[in-house]
Amino acid sequence: MENSEELIRLGLKPTEIIDGYNMASKKILEEFLPTVVVDEVKDVTNVSEIRKPIRTSLMSKQYGNEDFLADLVIKAALSVYDRQSGHFNVDNVRVCKILGSGIESSQVINGMIFKKAVEGDVTSVKDAKVVCYTCPVDVQATETKGTVLIKTAEELKNFSKGEENVLEAQIKAIADSGAKIIVSGGKYGDLALHYINKFGMMAVRLHSKFDLRRLCQTVGATALTKLIAPTSEELGSIDAAFIDEIGGTSVVIFEQDSKSTRISTVVVRGSTDNLMDDVERALNDGLNTFKVLTRDGRLVAGAGACEIELARKISDYAETLPGLEQYAVGKFAEALQSLPVVIAQNGGINQQDILSLLLSSHQEGRNTDGVDIGSDSAAVQNSIDNLIFDLYLTKYWGIKYASQVTNTILQVDQIICSKPAGGPKPPQQQGHWDQD
């Protein structure tokens, strides 16, 4: 946009700038960008192949921990990746942050972890059936409102005993169905917990309906809305469920070690909440990188090498254009150079020095040279030798959307100002305050 402003000051019309940007964008996306591809991930289940782009995406947020975090991302992603359909859902990998220890203590668990304790006495089961309810596990309230007149203590005793018998029959029917774990989104009544302990079942309460939905997905169960005995199709199964303590925090672990794992959890450890938030964002970047690799495995050189090479090619192309569009295409090339400049600024390197070094090295044919932020002064490095790769699709859509947004803004020739917000007007001062 800044370059567009300069062109408008020079006397170019917005339509001419838009035409030039469209020409440059089309030329890059259709011709130049496929030529700068340096590698391709052909098998997304090959750890050594997918490590390279995932490691690069993690370096931008967690420099120094990228190798360890890359292992976590790969392990979690491959455990839930559907090899038959080639489908990968980022939401199937959860992140559980537990304060304490260091990042190196983080781990991946096939299944789910909840930061809470069990409701009943049973704390561990193996190879168990799971039933899930969205309703409270307690005495069911009557659907119709009514008043019961109780005259004697015997009648009160019989009334409460009837409720107890109904609840016991319900819990017994659930136990007879084969369920060993009851998971509920509502509260557990004291009487219900008594019967759950009596029949040797494990009780877990989840406050979030999203967690309940994910757990149902993990174990393969159907969430029931009423306290009724489940059918065999509505029951889920889990390899192991137990309570544990991680860094002084009590957790319930639902572990699924089979190949049919649907959800994986990364347990992130760290000394502060801010650090763990940064690690979580880095992990999300790594998981989304894996998702892109399942669609298109082509890679380009990172560290600003791809942008400089495209800028050089589009600059040469601009010189061949006869009309006014060549100025817009030339400014498009300048805009592409802004990314390595930003990398240099973040690394505390003089941007003019690094830009001249990059342009000269690419002019000499070293097309994969990028910014070396590890150097004290302006220096370039071979991105491929240092295993710094970017995704082809990221560059493709980034350039496409950036040019579209710029063209949309250039087409705007009116500004509509909103009216002042409502509310009472401030009191107006009547004359000078000395004249009161």
C-alpha positions as a printed Julia matrix, in Angstrom:
436×3 Matrix{Float64}:
   0.0     0.0     0.0
   2.89    2.38    0.76
   4.3     1.73   -2.69
   0.86    2.4    -4.2
   0.75    5.76   -2.46
   4.11    6.69   -4.02
   2.81    5.74   -7.48
  -0.35    7.84   -7.03
   1.82   10.82   -6.02
   3.8    10.31   -9.25
   0.57   10.66  -11.24
  -0.5     7.07  -11.95
  -4.19    6.24  -11.79
  -5.42    3.56   -9.37
  -6.68    1.46  -12.32
  -3.2     1.45  -13.86
  -1.66    0.39  -10.54
  -4.25   -2.38  -10.15
  -3.52   -3.65  -13.69
   0.21   -3.69  -12.91
  -0.28   -5.55   -9.6
  -2.56   -8.11  -11.28
   0.03   -8.69  -14.02
   2.81   -9.14  -11.43
   0.72  -11.44   -9.22
  -0.36  -13.62  -12.16
   3.19  -13.85  -13.49
   4.57  -14.87  -10.08
   1.87  -17.44   -9.24
   1.75  -19.11  -12.65
   5.38  -18.96  -13.82
   7.95  -17.82  -11.27
   6.83  -19.45   -8.0
   6.88  -23.08   -9.32
  10.47  -22.49  -10.52
  11.77  -21.68   -6.99
  10.57  -25.02   -5.5
  13.65  -26.69   -3.97
  12.19  -29.85   -2.39
   8.98  -31.84   -2.01
   7.55  -33.99    0.76
   6.11  -37.02   -1.03
   5.31  -39.15    2.01
   3.8   -37.3     5.0
   4.37  -40.33    7.21
   8.13  -40.1     6.67
   9.47  -38.4     9.8
  12.75  -37.19    8.28
  10.91  -35.49    5.37
   8.24  -33.65    7.36
  10.67  -32.63   10.08
  12.31  -29.97    7.86
   9.3   -27.65    7.28
   7.81  -28.27   10.76
  11.12  -27.42   12.4
  11.3   -24.16   10.44
   7.79  -23.1    11.5
   8.67  -23.69   15.16
  11.95  -21.75   15.01
  10.14  -18.45   14.58
   8.51  -18.77   18.01
  10.7   -21.14   20.04
  14.27  -20.69   18.84
  16.48  -23.34   20.46
  13.64  -25.74   21.31
  12.57  -26.39   17.73
  14.0   -29.94   17.53
  12.28  -31.15   20.71
   8.96  -29.5    19.85
   9.13  -30.82   16.27
   9.3   -34.37   17.68
   6.19  -33.69   19.79
   4.27  -32.26   16.82
   5.21  -35.16   14.53
   4.32  -37.79   17.12
   0.95  -36.17   17.9
   0.08  -35.51   14.24
   0.97  -38.97   12.96
  -0.98  -40.66   15.77
  -4.27  -39.07   14.59
  -3.51  -38.87   10.85
  -5.89  -40.95    8.73
  -3.57  -42.75    6.31
  -6.38  -44.16    4.19
  -8.23  -40.94    3.39
  -5.25  -38.62    3.87
  -7.39  -36.4     6.12
  -5.94  -34.53    9.09
  -7.92  -32.39   11.51
  -5.91  -29.96   13.65
  -8.61  -30.04   16.36
  -7.83  -33.73   16.98
  -4.61  -32.68   18.71
  -5.29  -31.0    22.07
  -2.89  -29.06   24.24
  -2.97  -29.38   28.03
  -0.84  -26.8    29.9
   0.41  -27.73   33.38
   2.55  -25.24   35.29
   5.93  -26.4    36.55
   9.18  -28.05   35.4
  10.6   -27.14   31.96
   9.66  -27.45   28.31
  11.77  -30.64   28.07
   9.28  -32.37   30.38
   6.47  -31.99   27.83
   5.09  -35.21   26.37
   2.49  -36.64   23.99
  -0.28  -38.93   25.22
  -2.55  -40.85   22.84
  -5.9   -39.93   24.29
  -7.11  -37.09   26.51
  -6.1   -35.44   29.76
  -8.36  -33.44   32.07
  -7.15  -31.29   34.96
  -9.57  -32.64   37.56
 -10.12  -35.55   39.94
 -12.61  -38.42   39.77
 -15.9   -38.16   41.62
 -16.08  -41.67   43.08
 -13.71  -44.09   44.84
 -12.53  -46.0    41.75
  -9.38  -44.31   40.38
  -8.08  -46.72   37.74
  -9.55  -49.13   35.17
  -8.15  -50.95   32.13
  -9.82  -52.15   28.9
 -13.08  -50.59   30.0
 -16.35  -49.61   28.34
 -17.31  -45.94   28.64
 -20.78  -44.37   28.76
 -21.25  -40.61   28.36
 -24.17  -38.48   29.58
 -24.93  -34.82   29.05
 -27.43  -34.84   31.94
 -26.74  -34.96   35.71
 -26.32  -38.41   37.26
 -28.84  -38.04   40.05
 -32.46  -38.62   40.95
 -34.52  -37.55   37.96
 -36.97  -34.73   38.61
 -40.59  -35.34   37.67
 -41.7   -33.91   34.35
 -44.96  -32.55   35.79
 -45.27  -30.28   38.79
 -47.15  -31.72   41.66
 -47.57  -31.65   45.44
 -47.29  -34.7    47.64
 -49.0   -34.63   51.05
 -47.08  -36.73   53.55
 -48.74  -37.24   56.93
 -46.49  -39.7    58.73
 -42.79  -40.51   58.99
 -43.48  -43.93   57.49
 -44.88  -42.33   54.33
 -41.8   -40.09   54.05
 -39.55  -43.11   54.49
 -41.39  -45.08   51.8
 -41.33  -42.06   49.43
 -37.55  -41.62   49.68
 -37.03  -45.39   49.51
 -38.94  -45.45   46.2
 -36.57  -42.84   44.73
 -33.57  -44.82   45.98
 -34.83  -48.03   44.4
 -35.41  -46.3    41.04
 -31.91  -44.76   41.06
 -30.3   -48.07   42.09
 -32.11  -49.85   39.27
 -30.83  -47.22   36.79
 -27.19  -47.49   37.95
 -27.41  -51.31   38.01
 -28.73  -51.34   34.43
 -25.76  -49.17   33.37
 -23.35  -51.54   35.16
 -25.02  -54.6    33.59
 -24.5   -53.09   30.11
 -20.75  -53.55   30.64
 -19.85  -49.91   31.34
 -16.98  -49.4    33.77
 -16.63  -45.61   33.4
 -19.43  -43.02   33.64
 -18.64  -39.6    32.2
 -21.16  -36.82   32.74
 -21.45  -33.18   31.8
 -23.65  -32.58   34.85
 -23.28  -33.08   38.61
 -23.25  -36.36   40.49
 -25.67  -36.81   43.36
 -24.43  -38.29   46.65
 -26.82  -41.21   46.36
 -25.84  -41.86   42.76
 -22.14  -41.88   43.73
 -22.95  -44.39   46.48
 -24.43  -46.82   43.95
 -21.65  -46.13   41.4
 -19.06  -47.09   44.05
 -21.18  -50.08   44.99
 -21.07  -51.45   41.44
 -17.35  -50.64   41.05
 -17.56  -47.98   38.35
 -15.39  -44.93   37.77
 -17.14  -41.53   37.7
 -15.72  -38.47   35.87
 -17.34  -35.06   35.53
 -16.51  -32.7    32.64
 -17.62  -29.08   32.86
 -17.13  -28.32   29.17
 -19.5   -29.71   26.57
 -16.68  -29.44   24.0
 -14.47  -31.7    26.15
 -17.35  -34.15   26.45
 -17.8   -34.13   22.68
 -14.07  -34.73   22.1
 -14.02  -37.55   24.64
 -16.95  -39.21   22.88
 -14.93  -38.93   19.68
 -11.87  -40.41   21.38
 -13.59  -43.47   22.88
 -16.18  -43.89   20.13
 -19.2   -43.36   22.41
 -22.54  -41.62   21.91
 -23.52  -38.89   24.39
 -26.88  -39.77   25.98
 -29.28  -37.07   27.16
 -31.13  -39.21   29.74
 -29.93  -41.51   32.5
 -30.77  -44.77   30.77
 -28.87  -47.98   30.15
 -26.76  -47.67   26.96
 -26.83  -50.13   24.08
 -23.65  -51.79   22.83
 -23.49  -49.3    19.94
 -23.66  -46.33   22.32
 -20.8   -47.55   24.5
 -17.21  -46.5    23.86
 -14.01  -48.28   24.81
 -10.71  -47.12   26.28
  -7.44  -48.95   26.9
  -6.84  -47.35   30.3
  -8.26  -44.56   32.47
  -6.55  -43.48   35.66
  -5.76  -40.5    37.83
  -2.23  -39.16   38.02
  -0.38  -36.17   39.4
   1.7   -33.97   37.1
   3.58  -31.16   38.79
   1.25  -31.16   41.78
  -1.83  -30.99   39.53
  -4.3   -33.88   39.72
  -5.28  -35.12   36.24
  -7.5   -37.83   34.78
  -5.89  -39.58   31.8
  -7.87  -41.46   29.17
  -5.2   -43.42   27.32
  -5.79  -44.97   23.91
  -2.7   -46.76   22.63
  -4.33  -48.54   19.71
  -3.79  -47.54   16.08
  -7.32  -46.23   15.87
  -6.54  -43.27   18.13
  -8.73  -40.37   17.19
  -7.38  -37.7    19.54
  -3.93  -37.0    20.9
  -2.9   -34.61   23.68
   0.34  -32.69   24.08
   1.08  -32.04   27.76
   3.01  -28.75   27.84
   5.14  -27.97   30.89
   6.73  -24.62   31.62
   7.82  -22.27   34.38
   5.32  -19.48   33.52
   1.92  -19.21   31.89
   3.26  -16.84   29.22
   5.95  -19.34   28.22
   3.4   -22.14   27.89
   1.14  -19.88   25.8
   4.07  -19.23   23.44
   4.77  -22.96   23.2
   1.08  -23.64   22.47
   1.1   -21.1    19.62
   4.28  -22.69   18.25
   2.69  -26.15   18.39
  -0.37  -24.86   16.53
   1.94  -23.5    13.82
   3.63  -26.89   13.55
   0.32  -28.77   13.35
  -1.03  -26.44   10.66
   2.23  -26.93    8.73
   1.6   -30.69    8.8
  -1.96  -30.1     7.58
  -0.67  -28.09    4.6
   1.84  -30.86    3.81
  -1.03  -33.34    3.47
  -2.41  -31.13    0.67
   0.77  -29.99   -1.09
   4.25  -31.14   -0.13
   6.26  -28.66   -2.22
   8.84  -26.57   -0.32
  10.68  -23.34   -1.11
  13.82  -21.87    0.43
  13.22  -19.96    3.66
  14.97  -17.08    5.45
  13.74  -14.62    2.79
  15.53  -16.42   -0.09
  12.29  -17.18   -1.95
  11.05  -13.56   -1.76
  14.37  -12.1    -2.98
  14.49  -14.52   -5.91
  10.89  -13.67   -6.89
  11.63   -9.94   -6.53
  14.65  -10.31   -8.84
  12.63  -12.21  -11.46
   9.69   -9.79  -11.37
  12.05   -6.78  -11.6
  13.53   -8.23  -14.8
  10.0    -8.81  -16.08
   9.01   -5.17  -15.31
  11.78   -3.88  -17.57
  10.25   -5.72  -20.53
   6.85   -4.0   -20.18
   6.25   -0.99  -22.44
   3.38    0.77  -20.63
   2.86    2.48  -17.31
   2.23   -0.9   -15.68
   5.98   -1.41  -15.43
   6.13    1.08  -12.53
   3.48   -0.87  -10.59
   5.21   -4.18  -11.32
   8.5    -2.67  -10.14
   6.87   -1.56   -6.87
   5.46   -5.08   -6.47
   9.05   -6.35   -6.54
  10.0    -3.82   -3.84
   7.13   -5.05   -1.68
   8.46   -8.62   -1.92
  11.8    -7.42   -0.56
  10.13   -6.21    2.64
  10.02   -9.71    4.22
  13.8   -10.3     4.38
  14.1    -6.68    5.55
  11.74   -7.43    8.48
  13.74  -10.59    9.31
  16.92   -8.49    9.37
  15.32   -5.85   11.61
  14.14   -8.51   14.09
  17.67   -9.9    14.18
  19.2    -6.47   14.78
  20.96   -6.39   11.39
  21.31   -3.35    9.15
  18.59   -3.77    6.52
  20.38   -1.95    3.7
  23.53   -4.05    4.08
  21.65   -7.36    4.14
  19.46   -6.36    1.18
  22.48   -5.51   -0.99
  24.19   -8.78    0.01
  21.1   -10.83   -0.84
  20.56   -9.15   -4.2
  24.2    -9.61   -5.21
  24.31  -13.29   -4.18
  21.07  -14.03   -6.07
  22.39  -12.14   -9.08
  25.41  -14.46   -9.03
  23.15  -17.51   -9.15
  23.01  -18.51   -5.47
  19.21  -18.62   -5.47
  18.8   -20.24   -2.04
  20.76  -17.67    0.01
  18.77  -16.08    2.83
  19.27  -13.91    5.91
  21.68  -15.24    8.53
  20.3   -13.96   11.84
  22.9   -15.89   13.82
  25.67  -13.57   12.61
  26.62  -10.39   14.45
  26.8    -8.41   11.21
  25.0    -8.56    7.88
  25.59  -12.03    6.36
  23.82  -14.55    4.13
  23.46  -18.32    4.48
  22.34  -21.18    2.29
  18.8   -21.94    3.44
  18.84  -25.54    2.17
  22.12  -26.41    3.9
  20.74  -24.98    7.16
  17.4   -26.81    6.73
  15.26  -23.66    6.56
  12.23  -24.31    4.36
   8.9   -22.58    3.78
   5.7   -24.08    2.41
   4.84  -23.5    -1.24
   1.13  -23.08   -0.49
   1.81  -20.47    2.2
   3.73  -18.33   -0.28
   1.12  -18.89   -2.99
  -1.9   -17.79   -0.96
   0.05  -15.06    0.87
   0.98  -13.33   -2.39
  -2.46  -13.87   -3.88
  -4.41  -12.5    -0.91
  -2.03   -9.58   -0.34
  -2.41   -8.4    -3.94
  -6.21   -8.84   -3.78
  -6.48   -6.8    -0.57
  -4.31   -4.02   -1.98
  -6.37   -3.88   -5.19
  -9.61   -3.78   -3.2
  -8.38   -0.8    -1.15
  -7.19    0.99   -4.31
 -10.68    0.65   -5.8
 -12.25    2.52   -2.87
 -12.86    6.15   -3.83
 -15.27    7.12   -1.05
 -15.03    7.2     2.72
 -18.2     6.94    4.78
 -17.84    8.42    8.25
 -20.03    7.1    10.99
 -22.18    9.37   13.1
 -21.12   10.12   16.66
 -22.24    7.53   19.16
 -25.45    8.11   21.07
 -25.87    8.9    24.72
 -26.46   12.07   26.72
 -24.69   15.17   25.54
 -22.12   16.71   27.88
 -23.25   19.86   29.71
 -22.5    23.01   27.78
 -20.67   25.8    29.57
 -22.76   28.96   29.78
 -20.39   31.88   29.33
 -17.21   32.37   31.34
 -17.0    30.75   34.77
 -15.99   34.11   36.36
 -19.34   35.54   35.37
 -21.42   33.22   37.57
